[in-house]
């Protein structure tokens, strides 16, 4: 039994082989075995528990600003030139700017964690041969989980029982239309969006019921793979790129001026050591000592204003990017949008506006008894006069051969 990064192609197993693979049974796990697996493999979560290390790295990252590095160099030169007062002032400015940025980003991160801690989702599992509700974080490999409409899939698993089970997998496929799940055995090369015998952490049940054998938990799930890729090195924002370029330009100008003035002093037969001290002092004077503090104060002020509008800013530098945004494009999966469809117009087969098409669509979407997709819901929400006079008589459900749903309805005493 292993819960390592090497993925178990559980969609290639039948129910019996899958149970043997994770050393479980149709009776579920015992409380003792589940506790052992929870201790061994860790909680079923994507969060990183190394908070102390992350706080330290967050503080260190505040010094990556090129202007801050220039000021540190300037403070070292001031100390070397025995200008202790100026050196201390520069260090205090750097410390103030760094602590302000660190505190703002840490506070934002803590606020997000507190919000996440408020959301404690439970799921129903089979423990000691009886159903029990536990927190999603306590689910382990080998658990038997029961699903019904509205439930969140707690981890990746194989379906061992189902009854008209439809799962929303928009997080993985980008499609809001639910996927029907069935018991079966698939080929190893089957892509994720074709694995109809499997469920994945992060998706949820739209309708139906099912029983699932948990195979992978936490960071070993498909959602964990996505999370790991997203947690890789964060690209620089346009603001950070601009500051970096400005810092590089400032260093080039300072270096050129220092070399030029030092050469001039040497050519004028000035004392070598005095010329060196003069050019180094000039380099310290050219550094914008208050610039990091000014930038941090302004970004922190922007973060506070965003907080008043109930927006948490985790990275101060992202405010500048947000302010420069003119057009925001989002997909249709519901990740950034509400995932709802609205009807704008209805056309007949000639491309002309048609109220009859709208009425027929309304009848079809409202009176059908099958699964209603987002388009059906959008059409059903349209208000039409005298619609309540229609009554459903019979129905031919949607199928993938006819690619349509047919209704027989009655309008008053006539059939249409």
Beta strands, then each sheet from edge to edge (+ up, - down):
strand 1: 122-127
strand 2: 130-135
strand 3: 144-147
strand 4: 156-168
strand 5: 179-180
strand 6: 198-199
strand 7: 204-216
strand 8: 390-399
strand 9: 404-411
strand 10: 414-415
sheet 1: 2+ 1- 3+ 7- 4+ 5-
sheet 2: 2+ 1- 3+ 7- 4+ 6-
sheet 3: 8+ 9- 10+
end
